[in-house]
Amino acid sequence: MVRNWVVTLLGREDVGGAENDAHRIMKEQGLEFDHGFTPERIPDASYTHVRLHGYGSGVDAEAMRVELARVAEDRQVDVVLQPESELKRERRLFVFDMDSTLIQGETIDELARLAGVGEKVAAITTSAMRGEIDFQESFRRRVRLLKGLRETEIVKVIDRLPLMDGAERLFRELKVRGKKTAVFSGGFVFLGRLVQERLGIDYLEANVLDVADGVVTGEVRGAIVDGARKRALLEEVSGREGIALDDAVAVGDGANDLPMLRIAGVGVAFHAKPVVRAEARVAMTHVGLDGLLEIVN
């Protein structure tokens, strides 16, 4: 059975070398070429991209994916292999993690630096994102270390965590296309609300840091947003909006994002930990968030 395939290459600079490598790998799989893209720099975009279209039968997609992953690593570009039908499918719901996905850095790590426990908290964060420690356990341990931090210090973290490169362009385009958007974060709602307002996000769920008499108590109010909760929230919003999970895109960087990445039509590991990149169907490591516009419709 003849099937159409698309390889999309995304890079900060020239992707010509990677394009040649991808072309060779596709030919080795017996693909004939329909047409391709000239490398294109889009105004205000964080990337240059090339798209190769091939068609053929008997393709070993997994072998091709492995070879293209080597090209991505060697050339320092993002390479995404998709059936053309998947690229053309309209995705209607876009769900994101916040820390190290929509913003540059981890909120709790910045708060820890202000509290003088930065190294202790960062070590727990790294282990949790790798999937080495249960997220709920690690989160409570980190929050306890923030006990005594004054509320007046908390707001300082806002200026230390800028939006991720390409985030504003991505959300402008998603709004124009009429997509629904959500943030499900293991971070804190005080920063999530600012991100939600700035990017025009429809749904937000994050953790509430408990403060009493102007001081952080070291506790969290309500249920913690962990991996299981993110998955449940994706199912909930999908049902509320009448959007099939196959038409959802989930984007995240940590092990606690994997449950929602697994059930979404497209799960994207964005600048992610190795355990996440190894499992996600799509990995974006070298360009900004707006590169997502070239691999989902």
FIKEKE-373300 format. One record per residue: z, y, x of N, C-alpha, C in turn; residue in one letter; residue number from 1. Coordinates in steps of 0.001 Angstrom, whole numbers, plus 524288, in hexadecimal, padded with zeros to 5 digits. Layout:
<atoms>
    n.Z    n.Y    n.X   ca.Z   ca.Y   ca.X    c.Z    c.Y    c.X  aa    i
      Z      Y      X      Z      Y      X      Z      Y      X   A  NUM
...
</atoms>
This chain:
<atoms>
    n.Z    n.Y    n.X   ca.Z   ca.Y   ca.X    c.Z    c.Y    c.X  aa    i
  80000  7FB50  80349  80000  80000  80000  80000  804E1  8036C   M    1
  7FC2F  80842  8027B  7FBD1  80D1D  80580  80009  810E8  803B1   V    2
  802BC  81335  80774  806DA  816F2  8063C  80638  81BC2  809A4   R    3
  8075E  82041  80765  8070D  8252B  80A4D  80C5F  8267F  80CAD   N    4
  80C47  82815  811AC  81104  8296C  81482  810A8  82EF6  816B1   W    5
  81528  83185  8170F  81562  836C9  8193C  81991  836E9  81D78   V    6
  81824  8390D  821F0  81BF2  83A0A  8261B  81C5B  83FEF  826C8   V    7
  82109  841FB  82611  82204  84791  826AD  82522  8486C  82BA8   T    8
  8233D  84BFB  82EEB  825DD  84D4B  833D2  827C3  852E8  83384   L    9
  82CB2  853C4  834D7  82F19  858ED  83494  831B2  85A24  839CD   L   10
  8307D  85EB2  83BEF  832D8  86031  840EC  833B4  86600  84142   G   11
  83706  8677F  844D2  8380B  86D11  845A2  83357  86FC7  8481B   R   12
  830AA  86CE9  84B76  82C2D  86F2C  84E2D  8275C  86BC3  84D3B   E   13
  82421  86B1D  85128  81F57  8680D  850A7  82096  86246  84FB8   D   14
  81DDF  85FE0  84C04  81EAB  85A55  84AE5  819CA  85721  84C49   V   15
  8165A  85973  84F69  8116A  856D9  850B0  8121B  851A6  85366   G   16
  815B3  8514D  85731  81692  84C61  859EE  81871  84827  85646   G   17
  81C11  84988  852CF  81E18  845C9  84EFE  819D2  8442C  84B29   A   18
  81662  847D5  849D7  81214  846A5  84647  80E8A  84274  848A5   E   19
  80D54  842F9  84DAB  80A08  83F1A  85045  80C9D  839BB  85040   N   20
  811B2  839A2  85153  8148C  834AB  85152  81480  8322C  84BE8   D   21
  8157E  83557  847E2  8159C  83357  84285  8103E  83152  840E0   A   22
  80C30  8341A  8426B  806D9  8327A  84137  805BC  82D18  8438F   H   23
  8075B  82C50  84873  80686  82747  84B0C  8096C  822E4  8483A   R   24
  80E50  823D7  846CE  81178  81FD7  84433  80F1B  81E60  83EF2   I   25
  80D35  82238  83C14  80ACA  82129  83705  805C8  81DFB  837AF   M   26
  802BB  81F43  83BB2  7FDE6  81C4E  83CB2  7FF26  816AC  83E2A   K   27
  80353  815DD  84130  804DD  81094  842B7  8065F  80D3E  83E03   E   28
  807FF  80FCA  839CF  8093F  80D06  834F7  8046E  80C43  8318D   Q   29
  7FFEA  80DE2  83387  7FB0C  80D14  830AB  7F9D9  8112C  82C9D   G   30
  7FC90  8159E  82CD4  7FBAB  819B7  828F1  7F6C6  81CDB  82A39   L   31
  7F3CD  81DFE  8262B  7EF70  821A0  82688  7F170  82702  824F8   E   32
  7EEEF  82B11  82708  7F0F4  83055  82615  7EDAB  8333E  8221D   F   33
  7F078  83568  81E5C  7EE11  83885  81A41  7ED5F  83E17  81C3A   D   34
  7F1B1  840A7  81D4C  7F186  845EC  81F6D  7F6D4  8472E  821BE   H   35
  7F71E  84B5E  824A4  7FC0C  84D0E  826FA  7FCAE  852E8  8267C   G   36
  800FE  854C6  82869  8021F  85A5C  8285C  80173  85C8D  82DD3   F   37
  7FFA2  8614B  82E33  80007  86423  83319  805A5  865F6  8339A   T   38
  8080C  86595  8384D  80D5F  86780  838E1  80DE5  86D01  836A0   P   39
  811D4  86DC4  83370  81252  8729E  83081  817C3  874EB  8310E   E   40
  817F4  879EE  83242  81CD6  87CCE  8324B  81CFD  88036  82D6B   R   41
  820B6  87F1A  829F6  82147  881FD  82518  824DF  886A4  82605   I   42
  82378  88B49  82435  826E2  88FCF  824E8  82C5E  88EB5  822DB   P   43
  8304D  8901B  825F5  835D8  88F89  8249D  837C6  889E0  824C2   D   44
  83460  88616  825E5  83615  880A4  82615  838A8  87F7B  82B56   A   45
  83BE9  87B67  82B69  83EA5  879E9  83037  83B82  875F3  8335F   S   46
  836A4  874F4  831DC  833D4  87090  8342D  82DF0  87173  83444   Y   47
  82B55  86E3C  83765  825B6  86D55  83730  824FF  867C5  83527   T   48
  820E3  866D0  83221  8204A  8617E  83028  81AA0  85FB5  83028   H   49
  81A08  85A87  8305E  814F8  857EA  83009  815A2  85355  82C4C   V   50
  811B1  85261  82922  811EA  84DE6  82589  80D10  84A8C  82664   R   51
  80DE7  84578  82747  809A2  841C4  82809  80946  83E26  82356   L   52
  8048F  83D77  8214D  803A5  83A23  81CBF  8006A  8356B  81E70   H   53
  80264  830B7  81D5B  7FF7E  82BFE  81E99  7FF95  82832  81A14   G   54
  7FBE0  8248C  81A0C  7FBCC  820A9  815E3  7FA20  81B65  81818   Y   55
  7FC32  81748  815B8  7FADF  81207  81780  7FE55  80DFF  814E1   G   56
  7FD6B  80912  81616  80079  804CF  813D5  80309  801B4  8183C   S   57
  806F7  7FEA7  816D9  80993  7FB5B  81AB2  80CC4  7FE4B  81EB5   G   58
  80E84  802EE  81D54  8117B  80620  820FD  8171A  80423  82161   V   59
  81910  803A4  82632  81E91  8025E  82717  8217D  80788  8275B   D   60
  8235D  80958  822CF  825BE  80E83  8227A  82A98  80EF8  825DC   A   61
  82DB9  80AE0  82620  8328F  80B1E  82933  83152  80B8E  82F03   E   62
  82D8A  80897  830D8  82C04  808F4  83657  829F3  80E65  83796   A   63
  826D6  81089  83401  824C1  815C5  834CB  8292F  819CD  834DE   M   64
  82D05  8190E  83174  83176  81CAD  83139  8348E  81CA0  8365E   R   65
  8354A  817F1  8388B  83826  81773  83D7D  8353E  81A39  841DC   V   66
  83020  8196C  8421D  82D01  81BF5  8462E  82D0E  821E0  84597   E   67
  82CB5  823B8  840CE  82CC2  82961  83FEA  83215  82BB6  84132   L   68
  83646  828B0  84062  83B82  82A8A  841C7  83BEB  82B5E  847AD   A   69
  83952  82804  84AB0  8394D  828B8  85060  8366E  82DB3  851E3   R   70
  8322C  82EC5  84F1F  82F47  8339C  85014  832C2  83857  84EEF   V   71
  83593  8381E  84A95  83907  83C6B  8491F  83D0A  83D72  84D5E   A   72
  83F52  83941  84F78  8434E  839E1  85382  840E9  83BE2  8589C   E   73
  83C7E  839B0  85A21  83A0B  83B34  85F11  83800  840C1  85EF1   D   74
  835BD  84249  85A83  83332  84768  85A21  836B9  84BAA  857DB   R   75
  83B67  84A16  85627  83F17  84DCD  853D1  83CC7  85093  84F13   Q   76
  83A90  84D7C  84B9D  8387B  84F6C  846A6  83A7B  84BD9  84250   V   77
  839C8  84D83  83D84  83B05  84A2F  83908  83602  847B3  8370F   D   78
  83632  84295  83639  831A1  83FA9  8346D  8332E  83C94  82F96   V   79
  8306C  83D68  82B4C  831B9  83ADE  82659  82CFD  837D6  82461   V   80
  82DBE  832BD  82391  829A8  82F5A  8216A  82ABC  82E73  81BA7   L   81
  826CA  82F55  81854  82769  82E8F  812B6  82267  82C6A  81050   Q   82
  822D5  82913  80C63  81E3E  8280D  80920  81CA7  82D30  80682   P   83
  817AB  82E1B  805F8  815F0  8330A  803B2  81811  833C9  7FE2A   E   84
  818A6  82F84  7FB4E  81AAF  82FE8  7F5FA  82041  8320E  7F5EC   S   85
  8234F  830CB  7F9EC  828AE  832B9  7FA3D  828B8  8388A  7FB6E   E   86
  82544  83A3C  7FEE8  824EF  83FC3  8003E  82369  84303  7FB83   L   87
  81FFF  840D7  7F832  81E18  843C7  7F3AE  821E3  843BF  7EF0B   K   88
  825A5  84029  7EF0F  8293C  83FC5  7EAA5  82C9A  844AA  7EA48   R   89
  82D1D  846C2  7E59B  83031  84B86  7E4EB  83604  84A49  7E4F3   E   90
  838D9  84CBE  7E87A  83E8F  84C49  7E8C0  840EE  85117  7E615   R   91
  844AC  8502F  7E2A1  84683  85479  7DF4C  84C1A  8562D  7E059   R   92
  84F10  85304  7E327  85487  8543F  7E44A  85574  853B9  7EA29   L   93
  857AC  857D0  7EC87  858AE  857F0  7F225  85E84  858BB  7F30F   F   94
  860E9  854F7  7F5AF  86692  854EF  7F673  867C3  85513  7FC4A   V   95
  86B81  8585E  7FDCF  86CA6  85937  80350  87279  858B0  80483   F   96
  8739A  856AD  80916  878A2  8576A  80B8C  878DD  85D30  80D3B   D   97
  87D7C  85F2E  80E80  87DCF  864A3  81037  87E99  8651D  8161A   M   98
  882F4  8632A  8181E  8843C  863F4  81DA3  8805D  86125  8212F   D   99
  87E35  86403  824F0  87A44  8620E  8289D  8752E  8607C  825F4   S  100
  87492  86202  82106  86FAD  86123  81E32  86DB0  86657  81C0C   T  101
  8709F  868C5  8189B  86F30  86DFD  816B1  8715C  8724E  81A1C   L  102
  875AD  8712F  81CCA  877E2  874FE  82073  8783A  8728A  825D8   I  103
  87866  875CA  829CB  87875  873F5  82F30  87E15  87325  830F8   Q  104
  87FE4  86E54  830A0  88523  86D0E  83256  88865  86AAD  82E08   G  105
  88D37  8694F  82F6D  890E5  866D4  82BDD  8955A  86AA5  82AAB   E  106
  8960F  86BE5  825AB  89A0A  86FA8  82418  89F6D  86E24  82615   T  107
  8A0D1  86944  8257B  8A618  867A5  826F1  8A6F7  86818  82CD2   I  108
  8A2DD  8675A  82FEA  8A363  867FE  8358F  8A462  86DB3  836F8   D  109
  8A1C3  8714A  83448  8A296  876DE  8354B  8A80E  87892  833A4   E  110
  8A9D4  876A4  82F2D  8AF2E  877DC  82D7D  8B31B  875C3  8316F   L  111
  8B1FE  87137  8338C  8B584  86EDB  83760  8B5DE  87223  83C56   A  112
  8B175  8745C  83DEE  8B196  877C3  8428D  8B51E  87C7C  84192   R  113
  8B4C5  87EA7  83CDA  8B81A  88311  83B7D  8BDDF  8817F  83B77   L  114
  8BEDD  87C90  83A0E  8C441  87AA2  839C0  8C63E  87895  83EFD   A  115
  8C2C5  87883  842ED  8C460  876AD  84815  8C477  870CB  848AD   G  116
  8C1D6  86DFA  8451F  8C1AC  86840  8456E  8BC06  86655  84587   V  117
  8B8B0  86983  847C9  8B319  86866  847A7  8B184  8632B  849E3   G  118
  8B375  861D1  84E7A  8B1D5  85CF6  85101  8B3A1  85832  84DEE   E  119
  8B854  85870  84BD0  8BA5E  85405  848D3  8B716  85311  843F0   K  120
  8B5E3  8573F  84120  8B2EE  856B7  83C49  8AD3D  85536  83D60   V  121
  8AADE  8578B  84165  8A56C  85660  842A8  8A4BE  85095  84401   A  122
  8A883  84E5D  846B5  8A830  848D4  84821  8A845  84560  8434A   A  123
  8AB8B  846C1  83F75  8ABCD  843BD  83A97  8A6C6  84470  8377A   I  124
  8A4BD  84948  83748  89FD7  84A61  8347C  89B5C  8471D  836A9   T  125
  89AD1  8471D  83BD6  8968F  84432  83E4E  896E8  83E6C  83D06   T  126
  89B93  83C48  83D4F  89C51  836C2  83C22  89B0D  83588  83670   S  127
  89C9C  8390C  832E9  89B8E  8383E  82D58  895B8  83874  82C31   A  128
  892EC  83C3F  82E81  88D58  83CC7  82D84  88A45  8382B  82FA9   M  129
  88C6C  83592  83392  889E2  830E3  835B0  88B11  82C17  8326A   R  130
  88EAD  82CAB  82EB7  89015  82849  82B69  89444  824D6  82DAE   G  131
  89711  826D7  831A9  89B0C  823B0  83445  8A054  823DF  8317D   E  132
  8A12C  827F5  82E5A  8A60E  82899  82B74  8A4AD  829A0  825C1   I  133
  8A7A9  82763  82223  8A6FB  8288A  81C9B  8A744  82E6E  81BB5   D  134
  8A384  8307E  818B9  8A32C  8362E  8182A  8A80F  8387F  815AF   F  135
  8AA12  83619  8118A  8AEA6  83846  80EED  8B356  83875  812A0   Q  136
  8B42C  8343F  81569  8B87F  83422  81923  8B7D8  83856  81D4D   E  137
  8B327  838AE  81F83  8B237  83C7F  823AE  8B2BA  84211  821A7   S  138
  8B0EF  842F2  81CD2  8B124  84832  81AB1  8B6C9  849F6  819EA   F  139
  8B9FF  84697  817C0  8BF81  84801  816F4  8C248  848EC  81C2A   R  140
  8C10B  845CE  82014  8C35D  84695  82540  8C1DF  84BDF  8277C   R  141
  8BCF7  84D5F  826D9  8BB35  8526A  828EE  8BDA5  856F9  82601   R  142
  8BDE0  85698  820DA  8C01B  85ADE  81DC7  8C5E7  85B98  81F03   V  143
  8C8AF  85756  81FDF  8CE36  857CC  82136  8CF06  85AF1  8263B   R  144
  8CB48  85A88  829CD  8CBA6  85D6F  82EB0  8CAE5  86352  82DEA   L  145
  8C8DA  864DE  8295F  8C805  86A74  82837  8CCDE  86D07  825DD   L  146
  8D0E6  86A08  824E5  8D59C  86C21  8226E  8D7B2  870D6  82574   K  147
  8D8D3  8750A  82297  8DAE2  879C4  824FC  8D6CC  87DF5  825FC   G  148
  8D1B1  87C8E  8258C  8CD8A  88073  82646  8CDC2  88466  821DA   L  149
  8CD9E  88964  82333  8CE17  88D77  81F38  8C8EA  88E37  81C58   R  150
  8C949  88F69  81762  8C4AF  8901E  8141A  8C126  89468  8162B   E  151
  8C371  8986E  81876  8C05D  89CC6  81A9D  8BCDB  89AFC  81F19   T  152
  8BE5B  896A6  821A0  8BB2D  89490  825E4  8B691  89168  823DB   E  153
  8B739  88F11  81F39  8B336  88B9B  81D1F  8ADF7  88E67  81C84   I  154
  8AE2B  89347  81AAD  8A942  8960B  8199B  8A627  89710  81E92   V  155
  8A8B8  896E6  82318  8A5F3  897F1  827FC  8A1E0  893C3  8292A   K  156
  8A2A4  88F13  82704  89F0F  88ACE  82827  899AC  88BD3  825D3   V  157
  89967  88F00  821CB  89474  89008  81F14  8906C  89257  822C3   I  158
  8921D  895F0  82620  88E75  89878  829BA  88CFC  894FF  82E51   D  159
  88FC9  890AF  82F10  88EC9  88D46  83384  88AED  888EB  83233   R  160
  8898F  8885C  82D42  8864D  883FC  82B99  88174  885FB  828B4   L  161
  87D6A  8878D  82B97  8789F  88968  8290F  875C1  88512  82644   P  162
  87236  88694  822D2  86EE9  882BF  82029  86B7B  87FDD  82414   L  163
  86A2B  87B1A  822BB  866B8  877F8  825FE  8614C  87A79  8262A   M  164
  85ECB  87A0A  82A9C  85978  87BFD  82B40  855F5  879AB  826FF   D  165
  85304  87D01  82467  84F54  87B3B  82068  851A2  87AB2  81AFD   G  166
  856D3  87B6A  81A61  8594C  87A94  81544  85769  87E83  81137   A  167
  8572C  88370  812AC  855AB  8876B  80EDA  85005  886B8  80D16   E  168
  84C8E  8858C  810B5  84717  884B0  80F30  8469A  87FED  80BAF   R  169
  8496F  87BC1  80CF2  8493D  876FD  809C0  84AF4  8781C  8042C   L  170
  84F67  87ABA  8037F  8516E  87B7F  7FE34  84E34  87F73  7FB22   F  171
  84BE3  8833C  7FDBE  84845  886C5  7FAFB  843C6  883A9  7F8A0   R  172
  841A3  8800B  7FBBB  83D28  87D03  7F9E8  83EC3  87922  7F5AE   E  173
  84351  876B7  7F637  8451D  87314  7F22B  845D8  875E6  7ECFC   L  174
  847CD  87AAE  7ED38  84886  87DC1  7E86E  84349  87EFD  7E5EA   K  175
  83F79  88087  7E91E  83A3C  881B4  7E720  837E1  87CE4  7E47E   V  176
  838E8  8784D  7E6AE  836BA  87371  7E49C  839E0  87144  7E001   R  177
  83E1F  873DE  7DE9E  84132  8723E  7DA17  8449D  86D79  7DAF5   G  178
  84634  86C84  7DFCB  8497D  867FC  7E0FC  84F3A  8692A  7DFD7   K  179
  85228  8651E  7DE90  857D3  86583  7DE06  85A42  8644D  7E359   K  180
  85E84  86717  7E4A2  860F5  8666F  7E9C0  866DB  865C8  7E92F   T  181
  86928  862FF  7ECF1  86EC9  86216  7ECD5  870E6  8618F  7F25E   A  182
  875DC  862E6  7F305  878B8  86203  7F7DD  87D7A  85EB2  7F6A2   V  183
  87DDA  85A31  7F927  88273  856D4  7F8AF  884C6  85677  7FE27   F  184
  8893C  85911  7FEE6  88B38  859DD  80429  890AC  857A6  804F8   S  185
  89163  85531  8097E  89690  853A2  80B3B  89965  8581F  80DCB   G  186
  896F0  85CC1  80DC0  89965  86181  80FB5  89C7B  8642F  80B68   G  187
  89CC5  86955  80BAF  8A038  86C35  80822  89D32  86FBB  8046A   F  188
  89F55  8702A  7FFB2  89CAE  87306  7FB8E  89C83  878E6  7FC99   V  189
  8A036  87B09  7FF88  8A033  880B6  80071  89B41  88260  80359   F  190
  89963  87F2C  806F6  89482  8805D  809AF  88FD3  87E88  8067B   L  191
  89078  87A32  803BF  88C3D  87828  8007D  88A6A  87C10  7FC6D   G  192
  88E15  87F00  7FA32  88C9D  882E7  7F641  8892D  8872D  7F89C   R  193
  88A51  888C9  7FD5A  88723  88CCD  7FFEF  881A8  88ABC  8010F   L  194
  8815B  885E0  802DF  87C45  88373  803E2  8793F  882D5  7FEC7   V  195
  87BDF  8813D  7FAB7  87973  88097  7F594  8771F  885BC  7F3AD   Q  196
  87A18  889F1  7F434  8783F  88F0A  7F263  873AB  890F9  7F59F   E  197
  87404  89046  7FAB8  86FE7  8924A  7FE2E  86AC2  88F6C  7FD6E   R  198
  86AFA  88A40  7FC7F  86633  88724  7FC1A  86483  88622  7F676   L  199
  867B3  887A9  7F2AF  8664D  886CF  7ED33  86688  88121  7EB97   G  200
  86A9C  87E62  7ED2C  86B2B  878C7  7EC32  86D78  877DD  7E6C1   I  201
  86B86  873F7  7E404  86D25  872FE  7DEA3  8727F  87072  7DE33   D  202
  873A3  86C94  7E183  87884  8699B  7E10B  87B6B  8699F  7E642   Y  203
  880A2  869D0  7E5E6  883EE  86990  7EA96  888BD  86643  7E981   L  204
  889EE  862C7  7ED13  88ED5  85FDD  7ECF4  890C9  85F66  7F28D   E  205
  895B1  8612F  7F379  89807  860F6  7F8B0  89DEC  860A7  7F823   A  206
  8A0A1  86060  7FC80  8A648  85FBD  7FC87  8A924  864F9  7FC2C   N  207
  8ADB5  864DC  7F9BF  8B0E2  86995  7F920  8B57B  86947  7FCE8   V  208
  8B598  86CD8  800A6  8B9D2  86D20  8047B  8BE94  86FA7  801F0   L  209
  8C2FC  86CFE  80209  8C7B2  86F05  7FF74  8CA41  87343  802C2   D  210
  8CB59  877AB  80023  8CDE9  87C24  802AC  8D279  87DCE  7FF41   V  211
  8D70A  87EA2  801AB  8DBAB  88071  7FED9  8DE23  884F6  801DC   A  212
  8DF2D  88943  7FF0D  8E180  88DE7  80181  8DE60  88FBF  80639   D  213
  8D925  88F55  805C1  8D5BC  8914A  809E5  8D53C  88DCD  80EA5   G  214
  8D728  888E6  80E3E  8D714  88557  812BC  8D4E1  88008  8111B   V  215
  8D1A7  87DB4  8146C  8CF88  8787E  8136E  8D3F3  8747A  8139B   V  216
  8D43D  87138  80F86  8D881  86D69  80F29  8D76A  86859  81212   T  217
  8D279  86775  81380  8D101  86288  815F8  8CF68  85E63  81210   G  218
  8CEAA  85FF3  80D2B  8CD20  85C50  8090D  8C80C  85E21  8067D   E  219
  8C5B9  85A9A  80375  8C0F4  85BC4  80086  8C21D  85B24  7FAC2   V  220
  8C030  85EC9  7F794  8C0E5  85E5F  7F1E7  8BC9B  85AF4  7EF9C   R  221
  8BE2E  85758  7EC38  8BA55  85421  7E986  8B81E  84FDA  7ECEA   G  222
  8B429  84D3D  7EAC0  8B1AF  848D7  7ED76  8AE67  84AC7  7F20A   A  223
  8AE4A  847AD  7F626  8AB29  848FB  7FABC  8A57D  84761  7F9D0   I  224
  8A1E5  84AC1  7FB53  89C4F  8498B  7FAEA  89AC9  8463E  7FFA7   V  225
  89AB9  84125  7FEF0  8992A  83D8F  80318  893DD  83B3A  801BF   D  226
  89243  83739  8049C  88D23  834EB  803B6  88C70  832BE  7FE41   G  227
  8906F  83002  7FC4D  89018  82DCB  7F70E  88FAA  83207  7F2F1   A  228
  8929C  83641  7F3BD  8926B  83A9C  7F005  88D13  83D45  7F021   R  229
  88ABF  83DCF  7F4B6  8858B  84033  7F511  88186  83CF1  7F211   K  230
  881E2  837E6  7F2AB  87E52  83478  7EFC7  87F12  83524  7E9EA   R  231
  88401  83537  7E827  88525  835C2  7E290  88341  83B06  7E08A   A  232
  883D9  83F16  7E3AD  88212  8444A  7E210  87C22  8447F  7E190   L  233
  8796B  841F3  7E526  873B7  841BC  7E4C4  87214  83EFF  7DFBF   L  234
  87497  83AAF  7DE86  87363  837E7  7D9AA  874A4  83B4F  7D4EA   E  235
  87902  83E24  7D529  87AA8  8416E  7D0CB  876D4  845DF  7CFCB   E  236
  87567  848B1  7D3E6  871D0  84D1A  7D34C  86C64  84B35  7D1C5   V  237
  86AB3  846E5  7D40F  865A8  844A5  7D2B1  8656D  8436D  7CCDC   S  238
  86999  84103  7CAD4  869CB  83FC9  7C542  869FB  8449C  7C1E2   G  239
  86D0A  84876  7C383  86D91  84D47  7C07B  86862  8502E  7C011   R  240
  8655F  85023  7C44B  86068  852EC  7C461  85BDD  84FA6  7C25B   E  241
  85CD0  84AA5  7C140  8589D  8473F  7BF7E  85498  8462F  7C3B3   G  242
  8566F  845CA  7C88D  852FE  844E5  7CD06  85439  83F87  7CF56   I  243
  8504C  83C47  7CFE3  85117  83712  7D221  852D6  83785  7D7CB   A  244
  85621  833E0  7D983  857E3  833E5  7DEF0  8534E  8336B  7E2BB   L  245
  84F2D  830BC  7E117  84A87  83049  7E46B  847E3  83588  7E553   D  246
  84913  83951  7E1FB  846CD  83E83  7E291  84A9E  8425C  7E519   D  247
  84EB5  8402E  7E781  8529A  84365  7EA3A  851E6  842EA  7F020   A  248
  85340  8471F  7F2E4  8534A  84739  7F896  858D8  8487E  7FA47   V  249
  85B09  84565  7FDC6  8604D  8465D  7FFCC  85FF9  84734  805AC   A  250
  862CC  84B30  80795  86274  84CC3  80D09  867F0  84D37  80F50   V  251
  868DB  84ABE  813C5  86DF9  84B1C  81639  86DDB  8493B  81BD2   G  252
  87256  849F2  81E86  87281  848A6  82417  876A1  8449B  82585   D  253
  87A74  84397  8221B  87ECA  84038  8238D  87EEB  83B18  820A1   G  254
  88241  8378A  8227A  882C0  83269  82002  88471  832E1  81A58   A  255
  88773  836EC  8190C  88931  837A6  813A0  884C6  83966  81006   N  256
  88034  83A93  8122F  87BA6  83BF2  80EFE  87855  83728  80DA5   D  257
  87921  832E0  81064  875C8  82E50  80FA2  875BD  82C3E  80A08   L  258
  87A32  82C12  80739  879F1  82A0F  801DF  8761A  82CFE  7FE5F   P  259
  875C2  83239  7FEE8  87208  8350F  7FB9F  86C83  834AA  7FDD1   M  260
  86BFC  83437  80301  866C7  8338E  80547  86458  82E5F  80398   L  261
  867A6  82A6E  802E9  865AE  8253C  8018D  86362  824F7  7FC14   R  262
  86589  827EA  7F86A  863BD  82760  7F2FC  85FAE  82B6C  7F17A   I  263
  85EF3  82F75  7F4B6  85AF9  83367  7F383  8558D  83144  7F4A1   A  264
  851A3  83358  7F1E2  84C41  831C1  7F2DC  84AB5  83291  7F881   G  265
  84C93  836E4  7FAD4  84BBD  837FB  8005F  85101  83982  802BA   V  266
  852BE  83692  8069D  85784  837D9  80973  85615  839EE  80ECD   G  267
  857F5  83E9C  81012  8566F  84141  814E5  85B2D  841E7  81879   V  268
  85AD6  83FB7  81D30  85ECA  8408C  82135  85D4B  8457D  82427   A  269
  86047  849A3  82363  85EE8  84EAD  825B7  8627F  84FDA  82A57   F  270
  8602E  85031  82F09  86331  8511C  833DA  8680B  84DA0  833CB   H  271
  8672B  848B4  832A7  86B5C  84526  83120  86D68  841D3  8359A   A  272
  871E7  83F5D  83488  8743B  83BAB  83824  870D0  836C0  83852   K  273
  870FE  833D8  83CBB  86D93  82F39  83D54  86DF5  82B55  838E1   P  274
  872B9  82A60  836E3  87359  82691  832B1  87064  82835  82DCB   V  275
  86FE6  82D49  82CEE  86D23  82F4D  82855  86741  82F17  8293A   V  276
  86588  830B4  82DD0  85FF1  83086  82F11  85DDC  82AFB  82EC4   R  277
  86118  82733  8305A  85F59  821BE  83071  85E5E  81FA0  82AFF   A  278
  86103  821BB  8271A  86093  81F93  821D5  85D14  822C9  81E35   E  279
  85CEF  827E0  81EFA  85A05  82B44  81B61  8542B  82A45  81BBE   A  280
  8517C  82AF9  81772  84BD1  82A2E  8174F  848E9  82E6B  81A45   R  281
  84B24  83322  81A6B  848B5  83790  81D0D  84CBC  83A06  820AD   V  282
  84B29  83B41  8257B  84EA1  83DF5  8291D  84C0C  842FE  82AEE   A  283
  84EF4  84748  82AA0  84D38  84C5D  82CA1  85149  84E26  83098   M  284
  84F91  84EA4  83580  8533D  84FC1  839B7  851D3  85499  83CD7   T  285
  84CE1  8562E  83CA6  84B0A  85A31  84041  8496D  85F4D  83DAD   H  286
  848F9  85F75  8388E  8475B  86447  835F2  84B85  865E7  83203   V  287
  84ABB  86A77  82F91  84E6D  86C61  82BB8  84DD8  869BB  82677   G  288
  85141  86B4C  822DB  85151  868E0  81DA8  84C35  8698E  81AB1   L  289
  84974  86DCD  81BB0  844A5  86EB8  818C1  84061  86ACA  81A08   D  290
  84107  867C7  81E31  83D4F  86395  81F53  83D0E  85F9B  81AEF   G  291
  8411E  85F72  817BF  84144  85BEB  81337  83CAF  85CF1  80F84   L  292
  83AC4  861BC  80F73  83686  86321  80BE3  8316B  8603F  80D34   L  293
  830FC  85E42  811F0  82C2D  85B87  8137F  82C59  855AB  81267   E  294
  830EE  8539F  810FD  8315E  84DF6  8104D  83328  84C57  80AE2   I  295
  8344F  8501B  80788  83578  84EE6  80208  832A0  852CF  7FEAB   V  296
  8316B  85121  7F9EC  82E82  8547E  7F65A  83239  85681  7F213   N  297
</atoms>
